[in-house]
């Protein structure tokens, strides 16, 4: 037997802002609120499906340095350039973390500076 990633926990200063951002990026919905400052978002079918949910927890401590774990995302219904434009319009910012100029991916940050990468390959929607 093996484990499966079911939930990703992200500490943040403003769970409302990040919930809106990541719902837009991933086509997720708000699934619930555990307590003040804690929001769970995920696919429309909810917890336990093929995709993990994201649990956003308020934490007022400032982000210190680069994150040690980041998400990689792939477009499902458009090419990488069109998806990059959509993510930038949603509030993502380009980030230089020393990636090569010829990189086939784009390094971005969410509204709180958490890095994530947009990869080139288009994946089938779930």
Backbone torsions as a table, in degrees:
resi	resn	phi	psi	omega
1	UNK	NA	160.9	-179.2
2	UNK	-143.1	166.1	175.2
3	UNK	-90.6	165.2	176.2
4	UNK	-136.3	140.9	177.3
5	UNK	-70.9	120.8	-178.1
6	UNK	-111.1	-24.1	-176.1
7	UNK	-152.9	140.8	174.1
8	UNK	-112.8	130.1	-179.3
9	UNK	-104.9	128.9	-179.2
10	UNK	-128.0	115.2	174.5
11	UNK	-79.1	140.4	-175.6
12	UNK	-156.6	161.0	178.3
13	UNK	-76.6	-33.9	-175.3
14	UNK	-134.6	87.8	-179.4
15	UNK	-57.4	-32.5	-180.0
16	UNK	-62.1	-47.6	-178.8
17	UNK	-63.9	-47.0	-178.3
18	UNK	-69.4	-33.5	176.6
19	UNK	-62.0	-45.7	178.0
20	UNK	-61.4	-45.0	-178.5
21	UNK	-61.1	-54.7	-175.5
22	UNK	-69.3	-29.4	173.2
23	UNK	-63.5	-41.4	177.7
24	UNK	-65.3	-46.8	-177.5
25	UNK	-62.6	-46.1	-171.2
26	UNK	-101.3	0.7	-174.1
27	UNK	57.2	42.5	176.7
28	UNK	-94.2	170.9	175.1
29	UNK	-129.3	161.1	174.2
30	UNK	-73.2	128.6	-178.4
31	UNK	-100.3	-25.8	-179.9
32	UNK	170.5	173.5	178.5
33	UNK	-131.7	121.9	180.0
34	UNK	-78.5	-42.7	-178.4
35	UNK	-159.7	176.7	178.3
36	UNK	-59.8	128.7	179.0
37	UNK	84.3	12.6	179.3
38	UNK	-130.9	115.5	-177.7
39	UNK	-126.3	132.9	173.9
40	UNK	-106.0	129.6	176.0
41	UNK	-122.0	156.0	179.2
42	UNK	-178.2	-174.1	179.0
43	UNK	-64.5	156.9	-175.4
44	UNK	-56.2	-30.1	-179.8
45	UNK	-78.2	-6.9	172.7
46	UNK	89.9	-168.5	-176.9
47	UNK	-65.7	142.7	174.1
48	UNK	96.0	-2.3	178.7
49	UNK	-81.8	-165.3	-177.0
50	UNK	-69.5	-20.2	178.3
51	UNK	-107.8	143.4	175.9
52	UNK	-72.5	155.6	171.6
53	UNK	-88.9	167.8	177.3
54	UNK	-120.8	126.5	179.6
55	UNK	-106.9	115.4	-178.2
56	UNK	-99.0	121.5	-176.2
57	UNK	-118.9	128.0	178.4
58	UNK	-62.8	130.8	175.5
59	UNK	-148.1	116.9	-175.6
60	UNK	-82.4	-3.0	177.6
61	UNK	-67.1	138.9	179.9
62	UNK	-68.7	149.6	175.6
63	UNK	-65.1	131.0	-178.5
64	UNK	-113.4	103.8	176.3
65	UNK	74.2	-166.8	-179.2
66	UNK	-75.5	145.8	177.2
67	UNK	-72.0	146.6	-179.0
68	UNK	-85.8	-16.1	178.7
69	UNK	-133.1	132.7	176.4
70	UNK	-137.6	164.2	179.4
71	UNK	-93.9	147.0	168.3
72	UNK	-112.6	135.4	178.8
73	UNK	-123.9	154.5	177.6
74	UNK	-130.4	142.8	175.2
75	UNK	-66.9	151.4	177.6
76	UNK	-115.1	-20.2	-173.9
77	UNK	-136.0	15.6	178.5
78	UNK	-159.9	170.5	179.1
79	UNK	-78.6	171.4	-174.6
80	UNK	-60.6	-41.6	-178.9
81	UNK	-63.0	-43.7	178.8
82	UNK	-65.9	-38.2	179.4
83	UNK	-68.5	-37.4	176.7
84	UNK	-59.6	-45.5	178.5
85	UNK	-60.7	-40.9	179.0
86	UNK	-63.8	-43.2	-179.1
87	UNK	-67.4	-39.2	177.2
88	UNK	-64.4	-40.3	178.1
89	UNK	-65.5	-29.0	179.5
90	UNK	-78.6	-10.6	178.0
91	UNK	120.5	0.3	176.3
92	UNK	-69.8	152.8	177.4
93	UNK	-125.5	139.0	174.3
94	UNK	-65.0	144.3	-178.7
95	UNK	-132.8	137.1	174.5
96	UNK	-103.5	111.2	177.4
97	UNK	-113.1	18.1	-179.8
98	UNK	95.2	14.8	178.5
99	UNK	-66.2	150.4	-179.9
100	UNK	-66.0	149.8	-179.9
101	UNK	-59.3	-30.7	-178.8
102	UNK	-92.3	15.3	-179.3
103	UNK	-56.9	142.7	178.7
104	UNK	-90.5	3.8	178.9
105	UNK	-121.5	163.4	176.1
106	UNK	-115.2	130.7	175.8
107	UNK	-94.3	126.5	-177.2
108	UNK	-129.6	168.4	174.1
109	UNK	-130.4	144.2	174.9
110	UNK	-76.3	179.1	-176.2
111	UNK	-59.2	-15.4	176.9
112	UNK	-106.2	8.6	175.8
113	UNK	89.8	8.5	177.3
114	UNK	-76.1	121.7	-176.9
115	UNK	-73.4	145.5	170.4
116	UNK	-151.3	160.0	-177.3
117	UNK	-117.4	140.6	171.1
118	UNK	-99.7	114.4	-178.5
119	UNK	-87.6	166.1	-173.4
120	UNK	-80.4	-36.8	-173.4
121	UNK	-69.5	133.5	175.6
122	UNK	-85.0	133.1	178.3
123	UNK	-107.2	156.0	174.9
124	UNK	-70.0	141.0	175.6
125	UNK	-67.4	148.2	177.8
126	UNK	-83.4	NA	NA
